[in-house]
Amino acid sequence: MSIVVPTTNLHDSAVAQIARTMFSFANGEVYPGLINPTWGTYTNVGEKRMPVHHRWEGTLWPDIVLVDTAKDNSPRLIVEVETEDTINEVTLDRVWKLDMDECPIFYLFVPAGTATRTAELLLKFRGMCKVPRALYTYEFDDLYNIVVTPV
């Protein structure tokens, strides 16, 4: 058995795999019983494909964006996938907070082993930043397939 090393960096590979496995919906089914055929999933790594317009900060490029294409691509869900070195106060203020300003549903994925540090950061700044709707950890198995765990 040979191991296939991703041709992109691990962050971009994580974004692509998370988008494909968790946010690609057959026949527009977002979850059982809720059909939204006008919703689309886009990633903004490698090639920037779906901007989110912030009221005063300009254009944001979240890692993954689910939009309603029938409603002028309004964001329905924003996902950020972080690395160990991007879990910090600057990212919280300049990325997570801005994402949550423009979309009420925000999911955050952090590397395995960093959930406690991330939670502590969110709690420390809970007055200035809402809490993500979902927090997940991710890691890669021996074949570089993503393994996601809800926190």
PAVOFI-940658 format. One record per residue (C-alpha): residue in three letters; y negated, x negated, z negated. Coordinates in steps of 0.5 Angstrom, whole numbers, plus 500, padded with zeros to 3 digits. Layout:
<pts>
AlaYXZ/...
</pts>
This chain:
<pts>
Met500500500/Ser493497502/Ile487499499/Val481501503/Val474498501/Pro469503502/Thr464501508/Thr458503504/Asn456501497/Leu459505492/His453510490/Asp453512497/Ser461513497/Ala460517491/Val455521494/Ala459523500/Gln465524496/Ile462529491/Ala458533497/Arg465533501/Thr469535495/Met465539491/Phe459542495/Ser462544502/Phe464551502/Ala469554507/Asn466560510/Gly460560506/Glu464562499/Val460558494/Tyr464560489/Pro470566489/Gly466573490/Leu460570492/Ile459569499/Asn452565502/Pro454564509/Thr447561510/Trp447556505/Gly448549507/Thr450542504/Tyr446536506/Thr446529503/Asn440524503/Val444517503/Gly444513509/Glu440518513/Lys435522510/Arg437529512/Met434534508/Pro427533504/Val425538498/His418539498/His415538491/Arg408541489/Trp404535488/Glu408529489/Gly410530496/Thr417529499/Leu423528495/Trp430526497/Pro435528492/Asp442525494/Ile445532495/Val441538497/Leu444545498/Val439550501/Asp439557504/Thr437556511/Ala435563512/Lys430562507/Asp426556510/Asn431551507/Ser429553500/Pro433549495/Arg439552491/Leu442546488/Ile440539487/Val445533485/Glu443526483/Val448521483/Glu446515479/Thr449508478/Glu449504471/Asp442501472/Thr438507475/Ile440511468/Asn433510465/Glu426513463/Val423512470/Thr429515473/Leu428521468/Asp421522470/Arg420520477/Val427523480/Trp430528475/Lys424531472/Leu421532479/Asp428535482/Met428540476/Asp421542478/Glu423545485/Cys430547484/Pro432551477/Ile440548478/Phe440541477/Tyr447537477/Leu447530474/Phe453525476/Val453518472/Pro458513472/Ala464514467/Gly462510460/Thr455512461/Ala455520459/Thr453518452/Arg447514454/Thr445519459/Ala445525454/Glu441520449/Leu436519454/Leu436527456/Leu435529448/Lys430523447/Phe425526453/Arg427534452/Gly420536451/Met418533458/Cys424534462/Lys429540462/Val437539461/Pro441539467/Arg445545468/Ala451540469/Leu453533467/Tyr459530470/Thr462523470/Tyr465519476/Glu469513477/Phe474511483/Asp481510483/Asp485505486/Leu484507493/Tyr477508492/Asn477516491/Ile472519487/Val475522480/Val470527477/Thr470529470/Pro465534467/Val462532460/
</pts>
